[in-house]
Amino acid sequence: MSPAAGVAGRIAGTVRADIRELAAYPVAHAEGCIKLDAMECPYELPPQVRDDIARAVRDTPLNRYPAADLSALRQAVKTAFGVPEAAGLLFGNGSDELIHLIVQACCNPGEAVLSPWPSFVYFDMAARFDHARFVGVPLTADLELDLPAMLAAIEAHQPKVVFLAVPNNPTGGLWPDDAIAAIIAAAPGLVVLDEAYQPFTDATWMPRVLDAPNVLVMRTVSKIGLAGLRFGYLAGHPDWIAELDKVRPPYNLDVLTQAALTAVLRHKPVLDEQAARLRADREPLAAALAALPGVRVFPSAGNFLLVRFSGKLDGNAVHQALKTRKILIRNFSNAHPLLADCLRISVGAPAENAALLCALQEILSA
């Protein structure tokens, strides 16, 4: 038997079958491309902020593990992001890690994790990886929240965890407050409000995070210019945070992330201004896209737009044509029946948006 055959046999006998059937999370090679596929902020931090980061990193000792006392960072995050003073905070290596921690702490094998669907793919992935059972409740044909279906699914499946992305990714929808309140009241376990895109809307549940006994608010700094830091935070009643902290890996937040984030938060208005620029550019980009032939743009409260192509070229063809022009966007055409022929486009810098529109005009008129 060849070594390769031996490895394949050992993998088949060792790695879970459901994991072997999955594909790894795709990350496109982006060198030399206009990158509108990952909802990143297109603006680099100003030189004075980068200089502050450099000084903070330079003075950070790398020979020691991260300190156990994160009280100063917790206070900085509360001040910067409007977290209630009485709330507890849990930090993660991006919100992806926090999703894992929530499922691990709450779900026995086979117990339900529930979300409107389609939504953030990692809700499903984390449930699978952590031996829970994912229940996706379909959105309406217009990609709106189906509240009666959500309430029926909660009653039928009794989920330990309900994830609500507000605004929703990849659709951009912003669920009504009264619908969120109804889901919170009906859920027998924990409701996690994923506010990754909150900087691009006025809506937030953060001031009310302590008003119900089963709510946590999860956020990330990835969308406001700090995607490279991999920092997420979870806010809620201190008792919830204390339980979830028991499954957090030790030293999950490295010293360089802590130092860089602390430095950046001293310049929080810079992040706010960048988010405001993207928010202001969203509607003009949406209007320009909607004016193209065979294009439908769904309402968005995020820093991205979900766009359906139904003319002579379908979503797959448009995606490939943009890729050949080195413009990267995310193709959801085959991800879910409700997303047929849909592409998700991040709001970029003005020059990037203009290049995208020029390319689409050329592609759709060919």
One Martini backbone bead per residue (centre of mass of N, CA, C, O) as a GRO file, in nm:
protein
  366
    1MET     BB    1   0.096   0.037   0.023
    2SER     BB    2   0.067   0.353  -0.012
    3PRO     BB    3   0.096   0.638   0.163
    4ALA     BB    4  -0.158   0.773   0.045
    5ALA     BB    5  -0.353   0.539   0.103
    6GLY     BB    6  -0.302   0.532   0.406
    7VAL     BB    7  -0.403   0.816   0.468
    8ALA     BB    8  -0.689   0.787   0.356
    9GLY     BB    9  -0.773   0.561   0.551
   10ARG     BB   10  -0.725   0.713   0.817
   11ILE     BB   11  -0.917   0.943   0.761
   12ALA     BB   12  -1.177   0.774   0.718
   13GLY     BB   13  -1.142   0.645   1.022
   14THR     BB   14  -1.137   0.944   1.182
   15VAL     BB   15  -1.291   1.147   1.033
   16ARG     BB   16  -1.567   1.285   1.010
   17ALA     BB   17  -1.800   1.254   0.768
   18ASP     BB   18  -1.920   1.547   0.769
   19ILE     BB   19  -1.640   1.682   0.730
   20ARG     BB   20  -1.549   1.543   0.462
   21GLU     BB   21  -1.799   1.681   0.299
   22LEU     BB   22  -1.670   1.942   0.332
   23ALA     BB   23  -1.582   2.275   0.277
   24ALA     BB   24  -1.383   2.517   0.296
   25TYR     BB   25  -1.354   2.830   0.362
   26PRO     BB   26  -1.363   3.080   0.134
   27VAL     BB   27  -1.063   3.251   0.000
   28ALA     BB   28  -0.970   3.486  -0.205
   29HIS     BB   29  -0.757   3.593  -0.434
   30ALA     BB   30  -0.658   3.964  -0.431
   31GLU     BB   31  -0.430   4.038  -0.601
   32GLY     BB   32  -0.502   4.316  -0.803
   33CYS     BB   33  -0.786   4.372  -0.682
   34ILE     BB   34  -1.119   4.444  -0.646
   35LYS     BB   35  -1.254   4.435  -0.311
   36LEU     BB   36  -1.615   4.317  -0.286
   37ASP     BB   37  -1.650   4.029  -0.083
   38ALA     BB   38  -1.610   4.109   0.266
   39MET     BB   39  -1.701   4.381   0.412
   40GLU     BB   40  -1.482   4.577   0.403
   41CYS     BB   41  -1.287   4.837   0.463
   42PRO     BB   42  -1.129   5.052   0.219
   43TYR     BB   43  -0.990   5.210   0.455
   44GLU     BB   44  -0.722   5.333   0.581
   45LEU     BB   45  -0.547   5.427   0.827
   46PRO     BB   46  -0.416   5.680   0.953
   47PRO     BB   47  -0.098   5.763   1.032
   48GLN     BB   48  -0.147   5.837   1.337
   49VAL     BB   49  -0.272   5.561   1.407
   50ARG     BB   50  -0.038   5.378   1.315
   51ASP     BB   51   0.168   5.502   1.506
   52ASP     BB   52   0.022   5.419   1.766
   53ILE     BB   53   0.032   5.119   1.711
   54ALA     BB   54   0.339   5.089   1.687
   55ARG     BB   55   0.402   5.173   1.977
   56ALA     BB   56   0.229   4.957   2.118
   57VAL     BB   57   0.370   4.708   1.993
   58ARG     BB   58   0.664   4.769   2.070
   59ASP     BB   59   0.578   4.764   2.397
   60THR     BB   60   0.510   4.458   2.363
   61PRO     BB   61   0.534   4.167   2.519
   62LEU     BB   62   0.614   3.827   2.383
   63ASN     BB   63   0.716   3.639   2.642
   64ARG     BB   64   0.417   3.665   2.737
   65TYR     BB   65   0.130   3.611   2.839
   66PRO     BB   66  -0.162   3.712   2.864
   67ALA     BB   67  -0.341   3.885   3.063
   68ALA     BB   68  -0.608   3.842   3.287
   69ASP     BB   69  -0.653   4.154   3.297
   70LEU     BB   70  -0.932   4.322   3.106
   71SER     BB   71  -1.060   4.587   3.224
   72ALA     BB   72  -0.954   4.814   3.040
   73LEU     BB   73  -1.069   4.701   2.775
   74ARG     BB   74  -1.361   4.685   2.861
   75GLN     BB   75  -1.396   4.990   2.907
   76ALA     BB   76  -1.322   5.081   2.622
   77VAL     BB   77  -1.551   4.928   2.479
   78LYS     BB   78  -1.789   5.052   2.626
   79THR     BB   79  -1.731   5.345   2.547
   80ALA     BB   80  -1.712   5.311   2.229
   81PHE     BB   81  -2.003   5.108   2.203
   82GLY     BB   82  -2.239   5.135   2.421
   83VAL     BB   83  -2.208   4.964   2.675
   84PRO     BB   84  -2.338   4.875   2.944
   85GLU     BB   85  -2.205   4.893   3.253
   86ALA     BB   86  -2.355   4.620   3.370
   87ALA     BB   87  -2.226   4.459   3.162
   88GLY     BB   88  -2.092   4.195   3.017
   89LEU     BB   89  -1.772   4.063   2.874
   90LEU     BB   90  -1.673   3.888   2.571
   91PHE     BB   91  -1.389   3.771   2.406
   92GLY     BB   92  -1.285   3.724   2.056
   93ASN     BB   93  -1.171   3.560   1.762
   94GLY     BB   94  -1.394   3.683   1.669
   95SER     BB   95  -1.724   3.587   1.618
   96ASP     BB   96  -1.676   3.290   1.553
   97GLU     BB   97  -1.582   3.201   1.834
   98LEU     BB   98  -1.837   3.285   1.987
   99ILE     BB   99  -2.027   3.091   1.851
  100HIS     BB  100  -1.892   2.840   1.952
  101LEU     BB  101  -1.916   2.892   2.257
  102ILE     BB  102  -2.222   2.896   2.268
  103VAL     BB  103  -2.275   2.610   2.164
  104GLN     BB  104  -2.097   2.453   2.362
  105ALA     BB  105  -2.244   2.557   2.629
  106CYS     BB  106  -2.562   2.485   2.538
  107CYS     BB  107  -2.517   2.212   2.362
  108ASN     BB  108  -2.621   1.919   2.302
  109PRO     BB  109  -2.637   1.663   2.121
  110GLY     BB  110  -2.898   1.758   1.885
  111GLU     BB  111  -2.950   2.031   1.955
  112ALA     BB  112  -3.093   2.339   1.883
  113VAL     BB  113  -3.020   2.568   1.616
  114LEU     BB  114  -3.157   2.892   1.530
  115SER     BB  115  -3.249   3.051   1.207
  116PRO     BB  116  -3.271   3.245   0.977
  117TRP     BB  117  -3.312   3.167   0.610
  118PRO     BB  118  -3.068   3.318   0.505
  119SER     BB  119  -2.745   3.353   0.664
  120PHE     BB  120  -2.496   3.317   0.856
  121VAL     BB  121  -2.303   3.040   0.795
  122TYR     BB  122  -2.177   2.995   1.092
  123PHE     BB  123  -2.422   2.891   1.239
  124ASP     BB  124  -2.420   2.617   1.097
  125MET     BB  125  -2.125   2.528   1.128
  126ALA     BB  126  -2.106   2.531   1.439
  127ALA     BB  127  -2.325   2.328   1.491
  128ARG     BB  128  -2.191   2.094   1.347
  129PHE     BB  129  -1.912   2.091   1.488
  130ASP     BB  130  -2.084   2.081   1.787
  131HIS     BB  131  -2.335   1.864   1.755
  132ALA     BB  132  -2.561   2.015   1.652
  133ARG     BB  133  -2.887   2.134   1.534
  134PHE     BB  134  -2.982   2.284   1.244
  135VAL     BB  135  -3.231   2.556   1.199
  136GLY     BB  136  -3.375   2.681   0.905
  137VAL     BB  137  -3.576   2.967   0.844
  138PRO     BB  138  -3.739   3.079   0.596
  139LEU     BB  139  -3.769   3.324   0.408
  140THR     BB  140  -3.909   3.513   0.210
  141ALA     BB  141  -3.923   3.593  -0.122
  142ASP     BB  142  -3.819   3.898  -0.018
  143LEU     BB  143  -3.624   3.853   0.234
  144GLU     BB  144  -3.800   3.825   0.486
  145LEU     BB  145  -3.927   3.789   0.784
  146ASP     BB  146  -4.089   3.491   0.921
  147LEU     BB  147  -4.255   3.497   1.203
  148PRO     BB  148  -4.450   3.256   1.211
  149ALA     BB  149  -4.228   3.049   1.142
  150MET     BB  150  -4.045   3.107   1.380
  151LEU     BB  151  -4.248   3.040   1.608
  152ALA     BB  152  -4.304   2.750   1.513
  153ALA     BB  153  -4.008   2.650   1.534
  154ILE     BB  154  -3.970   2.704   1.831
  155GLU     BB  155  -4.196   2.516   1.927
  156ALA     BB  156  -4.087   2.251   1.782
  157HIS     BB  157  -3.753   2.271   1.870
  158GLN     BB  158  -3.644   2.406   2.120
  159PRO     BB  159  -3.409   2.605   2.128
  160LYS     BB  160  -3.113   2.695   2.277
  161VAL     BB  161  -3.046   2.871   2.009
  162VAL     BB  162  -3.079   3.207   1.875
  163PHE     BB  163  -3.002   3.357   1.565
  164LEU     BB  164  -2.973   3.719   1.495
  165ALA     BB  165  -2.919   3.905   1.215
  166VAL     BB  166  -2.862   4.269   1.279
  167PRO     BB  167  -2.818   4.273   1.012
  168ASN     BB  168  -2.843   4.071   0.740
  169ASN     BB  169  -2.647   3.787   0.627
  170PRO     BB  170  -2.675   3.862   0.278
  171THR     BB  171  -2.939   4.063   0.252
  172GLY     BB  172  -2.965   4.335   0.466
  173GLY     BB  173  -3.179   4.301   0.661
  174LEU     BB  174  -3.416   4.458   0.897
  175TRP     BB  175  -3.556   4.367   1.173
  176PRO     BB  176  -3.815   4.410   1.356
  177ASP     BB  177  -3.860   4.482   1.683
  178ASP     BB  178  -4.125   4.320   1.734
  179ALA     BB  179  -4.009   4.053   1.627
  180ILE     BB  180  -3.775   4.024   1.820
  181ALA     BB  181  -3.945   4.029   2.079
  182ALA     BB  182  -4.109   3.772   2.010
  183ILE     BB  183  -3.867   3.580   2.002
  184ILE     BB  184  -3.763   3.628   2.286
  185ALA     BB  185  -4.031   3.537   2.429
  186ALA     BB  186  -4.036   3.237   2.290
  187ALA     BB  187  -3.766   3.157   2.379
  188PRO     BB  188  -3.618   2.905   2.587
  189GLY     BB  189  -3.343   3.041   2.547
  190LEU     BB  190  -3.107   3.182   2.360
  191VAL     BB  191  -3.049   3.519   2.229
  192VAL     BB  192  -2.858   3.622   1.943
  193LEU     BB  193  -2.740   3.942   1.847
  194ASP     BB  194  -2.605   4.012   1.535
  195GLU     BB  195  -2.409   4.332   1.506
  196ALA     BB  196  -2.190   4.362   1.270
  197TYR     BB  197  -2.366   4.613   1.103
  198GLN     BB  198  -2.440   4.858   1.296
  199PRO     BB  199  -2.266   5.109   1.181
  200PHE     BB  200  -2.503   5.121   0.925
  201THR     BB  201  -2.709   5.183   1.164
  202ASP     BB  202  -2.946   5.278   1.419
  203ALA     BB  203  -2.987   4.997   1.500
  204THR     BB  204  -3.027   4.857   1.842
  205TRP     BB  205  -2.998   4.639   2.145
  206MET     BB  206  -2.789   4.731   2.357
  207PRO     BB  207  -2.962   4.909   2.567
  208ARG     BB  208  -3.148   4.616   2.609
  209VAL     BB  209  -2.972   4.363   2.704
  210LEU     BB  210  -3.095   4.366   3.022
  211ASP     BB  211  -3.422   4.328   2.987
  212ALA     BB  212  -3.365   4.030   2.930
  213PRO     BB  213  -3.287   3.686   3.024
  214ASN     BB  214  -3.201   3.593   2.687
  215VAL     BB  215  -2.969   3.818   2.601
  216LEU     BB  216  -2.733   3.881   2.333
  217VAL     BB  217  -2.462   4.085   2.207
  218MET     BB  218  -2.297   4.079   1.890
  219ARG     BB  219  -1.965   4.181   1.781
  220THR     BB  220  -1.748   4.362   1.546
  221VAL     BB  221  -1.449   4.518   1.385
  222SER     BB  222  -1.431   4.429   1.078
  223LYS     BB  223  -1.627   4.663   0.933
  224ILE     BB  224  -1.437   4.928   1.059
  225GLY     BB  225  -1.112   4.857   0.975
  226LEU     BB  226  -1.042   4.558   1.161
  227ALA     BB  227  -1.014   4.267   1.027
  228GLY     BB  228  -0.710   4.187   1.111
  229LEU     BB  229  -0.764   4.147   1.430
  230ARG     BB  230  -0.979   3.959   1.538
  231PHE     BB  231  -1.253   4.105   1.690
  232GLY     BB  232  -1.485   4.015   1.947
  233TYR     BB  233  -1.810   4.080   2.115
  234LEU     BB  234  -1.995   4.004   2.423
  235ALA     BB  235  -2.315   4.110   2.550
  236GLY     BB  236  -2.440   4.095   2.899
  237HIS     BB  237  -2.515   3.926   3.143
  238PRO     BB  238  -2.284   3.825   3.370
  239ASP     BB  239  -2.388   3.529   3.398
  240TRP     BB  240  -2.357   3.450   3.105
  241ILE     BB  241  -2.057   3.521   3.071
  242ALA     BB  242  -1.950   3.324   3.289
  243GLU     BB  243  -2.036   3.063   3.145
  244LEU     BB  244  -1.889   3.108   2.868
  245ASP     BB  245  -1.598   3.144   2.988
  246LYS     BB  246  -1.549   2.833   3.048
  247VAL     BB  247  -1.493   2.776   2.713
  248ARG     BB  248  -1.263   2.954   2.690
  249PRO     BB  249  -0.974   2.992   2.574
  250PRO     BB  250  -0.677   3.046   2.669
  251TYR     BB  251  -0.551   3.322   2.532
  252ASN     BB  252  -0.741   3.422   2.277
  253LEU     BB  253  -0.612   3.713   2.325
  254ASP     BB  254  -0.371   3.872   2.202
  255VAL     BB  255  -0.139   4.123   2.260
  256LEU     BB  256  -0.155   4.268   1.983
  257THR     BB  257  -0.455   4.310   1.973
  258GLN     BB  258  -0.482   4.468   2.234
  259ALA     BB  259  -0.291   4.700   2.160
  260ALA     BB  260  -0.420   4.793   1.894
  261LEU     BB  261  -0.707   4.843   1.996
  262THR     BB  262  -0.645   5.050   2.215
  263ALA     BB  263  -0.529   5.255   2.016
  264VAL     BB  264  -0.774   5.289   1.824
  265LEU     BB  265  -0.991   5.378   2.041
  266ARG     BB  266  -0.861   5.668   2.062
  267HIS     BB  267  -0.986   5.688   1.739
  268LYS     BB  268  -1.298   5.645   1.693
  269PRO     BB  269  -1.388   5.874   1.490
  270VAL     BB  270  -1.256   5.741   1.245
  271LEU     BB  271  -1.445   5.497   1.227
  272ASP     BB  272  -1.710   5.657   1.205
  273GLU     BB  273  -1.640   5.807   0.942
  274GLN     BB  274  -1.606   5.560   0.761
  275ALA     BB  275  -1.891   5.446   0.802
  276ALA     BB  276  -2.041   5.699   0.697
  277ARG     BB  277  -1.936   5.685   0.409
  278LEU     BB  278  -2.058   5.409   0.337
  279ARG     BB  279  -2.349   5.480   0.403
  280ALA     BB  280  -2.370   5.719   0.193
  281ASP     BB  281  -2.289   5.522  -0.063
  282ARG     BB  282  -2.513   5.306  -0.077
  283GLU     BB  283  -2.760   5.438  -0.227
  284PRO     BB  284  -2.621   5.527  -0.490
  285LEU     BB  285  -2.537   5.240  -0.566
  286ALA     BB  286  -2.817   5.114  -0.568
  287ALA     BB  287  -2.938   5.298  -0.788
  288ALA     BB  288  -2.733   5.227  -1.012
  289LEU     BB  289  -2.792   4.924  -1.018
  290ALA     BB  290  -3.108   4.942  -1.065
  291ALA     BB  291  -3.062   5.080  -1.359
  292LEU     BB  292  -2.996   4.820  -1.460
  293PRO     BB  293  -3.048   4.557  -1.651
  294GLY     BB  294  -3.192   4.303  -1.466
  295VAL     BB  295  -3.195   4.455  -1.173
  296ARG     BB  296  -3.199   4.369  -0.821
  297VAL     BB  297  -3.227   4.555  -0.515
  298PHE     BB  298  -3.188   4.507  -0.188
  299PRO     BB  299  -3.241   4.603   0.108
  300SER     BB  300  -2.995   4.787   0.316
  301ALA     BB  301  -2.805   4.803   0.651
  302GLY     BB  302  -2.527   4.775   0.532
  303ASN     BB  303  -2.199   4.737   0.354
  304PHE     BB  304  -2.410   4.607   0.145
  305LEU     BB  305  -2.535   4.428  -0.155
  306LEU     BB  306  -2.813   4.263  -0.286
  307VAL     BB  307  -2.808   4.109  -0.617
  308ARG     BB  308  -3.023   4.052  -0.897
  309PHE     BB  309  -2.992   3.855  -1.199
  310SER     BB  310  -3.243   3.852  -1.496
  311GLY     BB  311  -3.125   3.851  -1.760
  312LYS     BB  312  -2.912   3.724  -2.000
  313LEU     BB  313  -2.755   3.717  -1.728
  314ASP     BB  314  -2.648   3.549  -1.474
  315GLY     BB  315  -2.488   3.538  -1.181
  316ASN     BB  316  -2.252   3.359  -1.272
  317ALA     BB  317  -2.172   3.526  -1.522
  318VAL     BB  318  -2.119   3.793  -1.381
  319HIS     BB  319  -1.907   3.696  -1.184
  320GLN     BB  320  -1.701   3.601  -1.399
  321ALA     BB  321  -1.674   3.871  -1.552
  322LEU     BB  322  -1.558   4.024  -1.306
  323LYS     BB  323  -1.317   3.840  -1.247
  324THR     BB  324  -1.170   3.896  -1.522
  325ARG     BB  325  -1.159   4.214  -1.411
  326LYS     BB  326  -1.074   4.212  -1.105
  327ILE     BB  327  -1.366   4.171  -0.956
  328LEU     BB  328  -1.472   4.112  -0.627
  329ILE     BB  329  -1.743   3.901  -0.545
  330ARG     BB  330  -2.027   3.741  -0.405
  331ASN     BB  331  -2.155   3.417  -0.468
  332PHE     BB  332  -2.517   3.305  -0.421
  333SER     BB  333  -2.663   3.136  -0.648
  334ASN     BB  334  -2.599   2.830  -0.496
  335ALA     BB  335  -2.676   2.854  -0.177
  336HIS     BB  336  -2.991   2.928  -0.233
  337PRO     BB  337  -3.299   2.948  -0.365
  338LEU     BB  338  -3.346   3.253  -0.265
  339LEU     BB  339  -3.043   3.324  -0.419
  340ALA     BB  340  -3.091   3.329  -0.704
  341ASP     BB  341  -2.874   3.525  -0.884
  342CYS     BB  342  -2.694   3.625  -0.640
  343LEU     BB  343  -2.507   3.914  -0.537
  344ARG     BB  344  -2.247   4.036  -0.324
  345ILE     BB  345  -2.182   4.389  -0.250
  346SER     BB  346  -1.953   4.589  -0.155
  347VAL     BB  347  -1.884   4.888  -0.026
  348GLY     BB  348  -1.676   5.116  -0.160
  349ALA     BB  349  -1.492   5.315  -0.292
  350PRO     BB  350  -1.560   5.533  -0.532
  351ALA     BB  351  -1.370   5.404  -0.747
  352GLU     BB  352  -1.478   5.116  -0.711
  353ASN     BB  353  -1.773   5.168  -0.778
  354ALA     BB  354  -1.719   5.280  -1.062
  355ALA     BB  355  -1.584   5.026  -1.177
  356LEU     BB  356  -1.819   4.838  -1.137
  357LEU     BB  357  -2.029   4.990  -1.310
  358CYS     BB  358  -1.871   4.986  -1.571
  359ALA     BB  359  -1.852   4.678  -1.596
  360LEU     BB  360  -2.159   4.618  -1.593
  361GLN     BB  361  -2.236   4.779  -1.840
  362GLU     BB  362  -2.062   4.610  -2.030
  363ILE     BB  363  -2.177   4.327  -1.968
  364LEU     BB  364  -2.499   4.394  -2.009
  365SER     BB  365  -2.445   4.515  -2.321
  366ALA     BB  366  -2.313   4.267  -2.490
   0.00000   0.00000   0.00000
